[in-house]
Amino acid sequence: MGNGEKTSGDGYKFIGRGIFQLTGKNNYTAFKTWYNNKYDPDKDFVANPSLITSNDTIAVMSALWFYKTEVMDRISPGIDSLTTVKKITYRVNRGENGLPYRKEIFNKAKDSITCIN
């Protein structure tokens, strides 16, 4: 996660914020770099992490950035019809937290929009 030693306070400073709960100094730093290059060079999410939740658009953008860079870009060979809920859950949570519930919700969503397996 890139947080410093416990005494640095980074664990608390870089708690989960935004729609996907952006967490850890490394993620805040990477999102800051991406956002600054693309939109506004003056936003410093590392110096002021609460900026992530100061604006609904930024909160959503942080979630979309995380999903693209930490999920879509890392599931090899990419997201396709063979991608599983388990693979995506692991990329988002680094484990299988809530996997049965996620599968249930995925199947309900899939059925409601008549996706084909």
C-alpha positions as CSV (number, residue, x, y, z in Angstrom):
1,M,0.0,0.0,0.0
2,G,3.0,2.3,0.3
3,N,2.1,3.5,3.8
4,G,4.9,4.5,6.1
5,E,5.6,3.0,9.5
6,K,2.7,3.0,12.0
7,T,3.9,6.2,13.6
8,S,3.7,8.0,10.3
9,G,-0.1,8.1,10.5
10,D,-0.4,7.0,6.9
11,G,-2.7,4.1,7.7
12,Y,-5.3,6.6,9.0
13,K,-4.5,9.4,6.6
14,F,-5.0,7.1,3.5
15,I,-8.1,5.3,4.7
16,G,-10.7,4.2,2.1
17,R,-12.4,7.2,0.4
18,G,-14.6,7.5,-2.6
19,I,-17.0,5.1,-4.3
20,F,-14.5,2.2,-4.3
21,Q,-12.8,3.2,-1.1
22,L,-9.4,4.2,-2.6
23,T,-7.0,3.1,0.1
24,G,-3.2,3.4,0.7
25,K,-0.6,6.0,-0.1
26,N,0.4,4.3,-3.3
27,N,-3.1,4.4,-4.7
28,Y,-3.6,8.1,-3.6
29,T,-0.2,9.0,-5.3
30,A,-1.0,7.1,-8.5
31,F,-4.5,8.6,-8.7
32,K,-3.0,12.1,-8.1
33,T,-0.5,11.7,-10.9
34,W,-3.2,10.5,-13.3
35,Y,-5.7,13.2,-12.3
36,N,-3.1,16.0,-12.4
37,N,-1.9,15.0,-15.9
38,K,-5.4,14.7,-17.3
39,Y,-7.5,17.3,-15.5
40,D,-6.1,19.7,-12.8
41,P,-2.4,19.9,-11.9
42,D,-3.3,21.7,-8.7
43,K,-5.2,18.9,-6.9
44,D,-2.9,17.2,-4.3
45,F,-4.7,14.1,-3.0
46,V,-1.6,13.0,-1.1
47,A,-1.2,16.2,0.9
48,N,-5.0,16.5,1.3
49,P,-6.7,13.0,1.0
50,S,-10.1,14.4,1.9
51,L,-10.2,16.0,-1.6
52,I,-11.3,12.5,-2.9
53,T,-14.7,13.0,-1.2
54,S,-14.9,16.7,-1.5
55,N,-16.6,16.4,-4.9
56,D,-18.9,13.7,-6.2
57,T,-17.2,13.7,-9.6
58,I,-13.8,13.2,-8.1
59,A,-15.1,10.4,-5.9
60,V,-16.5,8.6,-8.9
61,M,-13.4,9.3,-11.0
62,S,-11.2,7.7,-8.3
63,A,-13.3,4.6,-8.4
64,L,-13.3,4.4,-12.2
65,W,-9.5,5.0,-12.2
66,F,-9.0,2.2,-9.6
67,Y,-11.2,-0.2,-11.5
68,K,-9.4,0.4,-14.8
69,T,-5.9,0.3,-13.4
70,E,-6.2,-2.3,-10.7
71,V,-8.8,-4.6,-12.2
72,M,-9.3,-4.3,-16.0
73,D,-5.6,-3.6,-16.8
74,R,-4.4,-6.5,-14.6
75,I,-6.8,-9.3,-15.5
76,S,-5.0,-11.1,-18.2
77,P,-5.7,-11.1,-21.1
78,G,-8.3,-8.6,-20.2
79,I,-12.0,-8.6,-19.4
80,D,-13.9,-10.9,-21.7
81,S,-16.7,-13.4,-21.6
82,L,-14.5,-15.8,-19.6
83,T,-13.7,-13.3,-16.8
84,T,-15.2,-14.4,-13.5
85,V,-16.6,-12.6,-10.6
86,K,-13.9,-14.3,-8.5
87,K,-11.1,-12.8,-10.6
88,I,-12.6,-9.3,-10.3
89,T,-13.3,-9.7,-6.6
90,Y,-9.7,-10.7,-6.0
91,R,-8.4,-7.6,-7.8
92,V,-10.6,-5.2,-5.9
93,N,-10.3,-6.8,-2.4
94,R,-7.2,-8.9,-2.6
95,G,-9.2,-11.9,-1.5
96,E,-12.6,-13.4,-1.7
97,N,-14.5,-11.2,0.8
98,G,-18.2,-11.4,0.1
99,L,-17.7,-13.7,-3.0
100,P,-21.0,-15.6,-2.6
101,Y,-22.9,-12.4,-2.3
102,R,-21.1,-10.9,-5.3
103,K,-21.8,-13.9,-7.4
104,E,-25.5,-13.8,-6.5
105,I,-25.8,-10.1,-7.4
106,F,-23.8,-10.6,-10.6
107,N,-26.2,-13.4,-11.7
108,K,-29.2,-11.3,-10.8
109,A,-27.8,-8.4,-12.9
110,K,-26.8,-10.7,-15.7
111,D,-30.3,-12.3,-15.8
112,S,-32.0,-8.9,-15.7
113,I,-30.3,-7.7,-18.8
114,T,-30.4,-11.1,-20.5
115,C,-26.6,-11.6,-21.0
116,I,-25.5,-14.7,-22.6
117,N,-22.9,-16.9,-20.9
